Amino acid sequence: MSVEIIKAGTRKELALFAEFPNVLYKGNPYYVPTIASEDVKIFDRNHNAAFEFCDADFFLAYKDGKLVGRIAAIINPRANKAWGTRNARFGWIDFIDDREVSAALVKAVTDWGAERGMEHLEGPLGFTDFDAEGMLVDGFDELGTSITFYNHPYYMEHLEALGFVKNTDWVERRITLPDAVPEKISRISAIVSQKYGMKAVQYSRREIKKLDIGHKLFDLINNTYNVLYGYSALSDRQVDQYVDLYLSMLDLNLVTFINDSEGNIIAFGVMIPSMSRALQKCDGKMFPFGWYHLAKALYLKKTDTVDMLLIAVRKDYQSKGVPAMIISDLLPRVKKFGFKYAETNPELETNNAVQNLWSDFESRQHRRRRIYGKKI
């Protein structure tokens, strides 16, 4: 029987779209489930601020009456303008090991992009860099993180058979945290602090609200991430959403800001306790007990692993050793809470400045993920 592709338009269909990978990977020890009820909000035009400037549709694949795959089709005009491209994106792609299914899903997005005048197809990508992105191509027997996709090895085989080629890769590392800040990093931190009058700062939750630190943080992200692959600046409404979503949840003991001599934020680092095991216990559901597992991981009994969520350094302070100050400030606090390991999350393989940060640590590159592309 041929594959039937339908556009997910109703809330029930979008719920099926969100839940499909949790069904496909149920019982897989390396897969980290998402909270499907939260994912639906990403696909909701009335909720996700990205729809202010992005176009998107979501497709489900059925075979023999059974749901066997999903894919999102996205156009981000801001990214296309910034990079001088006419690209459609595919994201949230999952499918059973059936070449007919993967071909039908890709054709749906290809036709969708062609109808809108696009010339290339790339992915997996989301609306912006704050969505999960990149297809896993190495590290299939490693536990994933809460902000990345997991997929079987056959995914890349299917895409390459359909004519996709590598656009770029991200690599991920697992770092063994030392008991003390490495001497070289400590020395660099002291030198740059004295030379430029910078200092590490912790803000209270009250200060973050009063000083509007959240919006300053995302302004810094917009101004520093715009050289990274496919990045497009977040809109004011997107920033408002992310500030409301994340700032209230963060453990501020795992956040540091670097201020210049005039008190301006020129860099920051954000870590969170690994949520991977807690999300596995949730099994894709917030209720009845999913919320408890998440709260426990965040605030009560932390795991032995911390995830490096975000780091940014203002452009005029890059190459001046500022990351050494971030590490020197955060590492003692991280160790105080009993963390033994850190996950870097995806870093562009071509971002040598970030890759060089870990040369003084015991680490292993354990995952690699890829953006694929092809002409439409």
Sequence and secondary structure as in RCSB ss.txt:
>XXXX:A:sequence
MSVEIIKAGTRKELALFAEFPNVLYKGNPYYVPTIASEDVKIFDRNHNAAFEFCDADFFLAYKDGKLVGRIAAII
NPRANKAWGTRNARFGWIDFIDDREVSAALVKAVTDWGAERGMEHLEGPLGFTDFDAEGMLVDGFDELGTSITFY
NHPYYMEHLEALGFVKNTDWVERRITLPDAVPEKISRISAIVSQKYGMKAVQYSRREIKKLDIGHKLFDLINNTY
NVLYGYSALSDRQVDQYVDLYLSMLDLNLVTFINDSEGNIIAFGVMIPSMSRALQKCDGKMFPFGWYHLAKALYL
KKTDTVDMLLIAVRKDYQSKGVPAMIISDLLPRVKKFGFKYAETNPELETNNAVQNLWSDFESRQHRRRRIYGKK
I
>XXXX:A:secstr
   EEEE  SHHHHHHHHHHHHHHTTT TT     HHHHHHHT TTT GGGGT EEEEEEEEETTEEEEEEEEEE
 HHHHHHHT  EEEEEEEEE S HHHHHHHHHHHHHHHHHTT  EEEES  SSTTS   EEEE TTS   TTS  
  THHHHHHHHTT EEEEEEEEEEEE  SS  HHHHHHHHHHHHHHT EEE   HHHHHHTTHHHHHHHHHHHHG
GGSTT     HHHHHHHHHHHTTT  GGGEEEEE TTS EEEEEEEEE  HHHHHHHTT  TTTHHHHHHIIIII
S  SEEEEEEEEE GGGTTTTHHHHHHHHHHHHHHHTT  EEE   EETT HHHHGGGGGSEEEEEEEEEEEEEE
 
